Amino acid sequence: MFKHYFEGVENIAVGPIISLVIFFSFFIILLYWVFKVDKSFIKKMEDMPLNDSLVADQDSQEKK
């Protein structure tokens, strides 16, 4: 069905190339960020789920 729509479009290969560039750019930027981010920020994000449960437990104990 869509084949007929794209038969008349010139330079149809540009779309996949742009998509590929965006895809790889995202992961290159992410990789750069992973190596450049402050390690204390990573540690803070690691501990966040544990800290939330501790805070929730303390809040529930205070309400009793």
C-alpha positions in Angstrom: 0.0 0.0 0.0 2.7 2.5 1.0 4.9 1.4 -1.8 2.9 3.4 -4.3 3.2 6.5 -2.2 7.0 6.3 -2.1 7.5 5.5 -5.7 7.2 9.1 -6.8 9.4 10.5 -4.0 12.9 11.4 -5.0 15.8 10.9 -2.5 13.8 8.5 -0.4 17.1 7.1 1.0 17.7 10.3 2.9 15.2 9.4 5.6 16.9 6.2 6.8 20.3 7.9 6.7 19.0 10.8 8.9 17.4 8.2 11.3 20.7 6.3 11.5 22.6 9.5 12.3 20.1 10.5 15.0 20.2 7.0 16.5 24.0 6.8 16.7 24.3 10.5 17.8 22.1 9.8 20.8 24.3 6.9 21.9 27.6 8.7 21.3 26.3 11.7 23.4 25.1 9.3 26.1 28.5 7.5 26.1 30.2 10.9 26.4 27.9 11.9 29.3 28.6 8.6 31.2 32.3 9.2 31.1 32.1 12.9 32.0 29.4 13.0 34.7 30.5 13.6 38.3 30.9 10.3 40.2 29.2 11.7 43.2 26.1 12.4 41.1 26.1 8.7 40.0 26.4 7.6 43.6 23.5 9.9 44.6 21.3 8.5 41.9 22.3 4.9 42.9 21.2 5.5 46.5 18.0 7.3 45.6 15.6 4.3 45.6 17.0 3.1 49.0 16.8 6.6 50.5 13.1 6.9 49.4 12.2 3.7 51.2 14.0 4.8 54.3 12.3 8.2 54.3 8.9 6.5 53.8 9.6 4.2 56.8 10.6 7.1 59.0 7.5 9.1 58.0 5.2 6.1 58.8 6.9 5.7 62.2 6.5 9.4 63.0 2.8 9.2 62.3 2.2 6.4 64.8 
